[in-house]
Amino acid sequence: MERMDQKLDELIEEIPQSEQKSKEPDEEAVKKQIRRFKHDGYTDDYCEDAVWQLARYKAGKSNKGLLLAGSVGTGKTYFCELFINAPMLTANEIVKQYEEMGFTDAFREWFHRHYNAPGVFIPPRSVVIDDLGSEPVGRRYGDRREVLGDLIAECYVNWQKHGTKYYITCNLTGQEVQERYGARIIDRLQHMCEVVKFEGSSARLQF
């Protein structure tokens, strides 16, 4: 991907510095985290700048989650699999469950029960949502709904009230996110997540 568009730059630049992170780690702590990444098989072959930002995030004490944005195959999902201690749901899985249940208490319980014991309905500490923007529009009894947009609005409330951290991967540009889900969702994402852009070609095998 040549570069993420201006909207994603704005997600970073428009947030006051005091809101982006709670504690800035020193350089040695960041380098130590990068060494851990490499030990666990996550290297800067994906995107050196993004890996540095991720190491800074992991070495610090942020009260936010992450929005990992960039082209396919640049290590976004792999990072979550290795270093975020929470089960992962894909955007497509979430839409499928909406179509079966509707956006009801049952749907919300299903979402949270992936992260808590059966019957326990409390906000989880961390949630991974993979591949935002790849999902179809939800359809149920003739109604059409941007399920992930509505869900992110609820996630924002959980982040504010309970401190739940959301880790979201996305292959869309900032402009595409805004066009699909609206300016309000862009605003929610920029406040509850630190944005890390992955630029460069896919690290997956080429055939």
C-alpha positions in Angstrom: 0.0 0.0 0.0 1.6 3.3 -1.0 0.3 5.3 1.9 -2.7 5.6 4.2 -4.8 8.6 3.3 -5.1 11.9 5.2 -8.0 10.7 7.3 -5.8 8.2 9.2 -3.2 10.9 9.7 -5.9 13.1 11.2 -6.8 10.3 13.6 -3.3 10.6 15.0 -2.7 14.4 14.7 -6.1 15.6 16.0 -5.9 13.8 19.3 -4.2 15.9 22.0 -0.9 14.4 23.1 -2.1 13.9 26.7 -5.0 11.7 25.4 -3.0 9.5 23.1 -1.2 7.6 25.9 -1.0 7.6 29.6 2.7 7.0 30.0 5.6 7.4 27.5 8.2 4.6 27.9 11.9 5.3 27.6 13.8 4.2 24.5 15.5 1.3 26.2 12.1 -0.2 27.3 10.9 0.1 23.7 14.1 -1.7 22.4 13.6 -4.4 24.9 10.0 -4.9 23.7 11.2 -5.1 20.1 13.7 -7.8 21.1 10.8 -9.7 22.7 8.8 -9.3 19.5 11.7 -10.8 17.4 12.2 -13.7 19.9 8.5 -14.5 19.5 8.7 -14.4 15.7 7.3 -10.9 15.1 9.9 -8.8 13.2 10.1 -5.4 11.6 10.0 -7.0 8.2 6.3 -6.1 8.3 6.7 -2.4 8.8 9.6 -1.0 10.9 7.8 2.2 11.9 4.6 0.2 12.9 6.7 -2.3 14.9 8.3 0.6 16.8 4.9 2.1 17.6 3.6 -1.3 18.8 6.7 -1.8 21.0 6.2 1.7 22.5 2.6 0.9 23.2 3.4 -2.5 24.8 6.2 -1.0 26.9 4.1 1.9 28.1 0.8 2.2 30.1 -1.9 3.3 27.7 -5.5 3.4 28.7 -6.5 2.9 25.0 -6.6 -0.1 22.7 -5.2 -0.1 19.1 -6.5 0.4 15.6 -4.1 -1.4 13.3 -4.7 -0.1 9.8 -3.0 -0.9 6.6 -2.9 -3.3 3.6 -3.4 -7.0 3.7 -0.6 -9.2 4.9 1.4 -6.6 6.9 1.2 -8.3 10.3 -1.8 -6.7 11.9 -3.7 -9.9 12.8 -0.5 -11.8 13.6 0.4 -9.2 16.2 -3.0 -9.6 17.9 -2.7 -13.4 17.9 0.8 -13.2 19.5 0.5 -10.4 22.0 -3.1 -9.6 22.9 -4.5 -11.9 25.5 -8.1 -12.0 24.4 -10.1 -14.3 22.0 -10.6 -12.9 18.5 -13.8 -12.4 16.6 -13.9 -11.5 13.0 -16.2 -8.8 11.6 -17.9 -11.4 9.5 -18.6 -13.6 12.6 -20.2 -10.7 14.3 -22.5 -9.9 11.4 -23.5 -13.5 11.1 -24.5 -13.6 14.8 -26.5 -10.4 14.3 -28.4 -11.9 11.4 -29.3 -14.9 13.6 -30.2 -12.9 16.8 -30.8 -9.3 15.9 -29.1 -6.4 17.7 -30.7 -7.4 21.0 -29.7 -8.4 24.5 -29.0 -11.9 23.2 -26.6 -10.5 20.7 -24.8 -8.5 23.3 -24.6 -11.4 25.6 -23.2 -13.6 22.8 -20.5 -10.9 22.2 -19.5 -10.7 25.8 -19.7 -14.5 26.6 -16.8 -15.0 24.3 -14.8 -13.3 27.0 -16.5 -14.3 30.2 -18.0 -17.4 31.8 -21.4 -18.6 30.6 -24.2 -16.4 32.0 -21.8 -13.7 33.2 -22.6 -10.4 31.4 -19.9 -8.0 32.3 -17.6 -6.0 30.0 -14.4 -7.8 29.2 -10.9 -6.3 29.8 -9.9 -6.7 26.2 -11.6 -7.5 22.9 -10.0 -8.2 19.5 -12.1 -7.4 16.4 -10.4 -8.6 13.2 -10.9 -7.3 9.7 -13.2 -4.3 10.2 -14.7 -3.3 6.9 -14.5 -6.8 5.3 -18.0 -7.8 6.5 -21.2 -7.4 4.5 -24.0 -5.1 5.6 -26.1 -7.0 8.1 -29.5 -8.1 6.8 -32.4 -9.3 9.0 -36.0 -9.5 8.0 -35.6 -7.0 5.3 -33.6 -4.5 7.5 -30.1 -3.5 6.5 -27.6 -2.4 9.2 -24.0 -1.5 9.5 -23.5 -3.8 12.5 -19.9 -3.1 13.2 -20.5 0.7 13.2 -23.3 0.2 15.8 -21.1 -2.2 17.8 -18.2 0.2 17.9 -20.5 2.9 19.3 -21.3 0.5 22.1 -17.7 -0.4 22.6 -16.9 3.2 23.1 -19.3 3.4 26.0 -17.7 0.3 27.5 -14.3 1.9 27.1 -15.5 5.1 28.8 -17.3 3.4 31.7 -15.3 0.2 32.3 -11.9 0.7 30.6 -12.3 -2.2 28.1 -9.6 -2.0 25.5 -10.5 -2.7 21.9 -7.9 -4.0 19.4 -9.2 -3.6 15.9 -7.6 -4.6 12.6 -8.7 -2.9 9.4 -7.6 -2.9 5.7 -9.6 0.2 4.8 -8.2 3.7 4.5 -9.4 6.3 6.9 -11.6 7.8 4.1 -13.2 4.4 3.4 -13.9 3.9 7.1 -15.7 7.3 7.3 -17.6 6.7 4.1 -18.9 3.4 5.3 -19.5 4.0 9.0 -19.7 7.8 9.3 -17.8 10.6 11.0 -19.2 9.6 14.4 -17.5 6.2 14.3 -14.2 7.8 13.2 -14.5 10.0 16.2 -15.1 7.0 18.5 -12.2 5.1 17.1 -9.8 8.0 17.5 -10.6 8.4 21.1 -10.6 4.8 22.3 -7.7 3.5 20.2 -4.2 4.5 19.3 -3.8 4.4 15.5 -0.9 2.4 14.1 -0.5 2.5 10.3 1.1 -0.5 8.5 2.6 0.6 5.2 4.4 -1.6 2.6 3.8 -4.7 0.7 2.4 -8.0 2.0 4.8 -10.2 4.0 2.9 -13.3 3.0 4.3 -15.8 0.5 3.8 -14.7 -3.1 2.9 -17.3 -5.7 
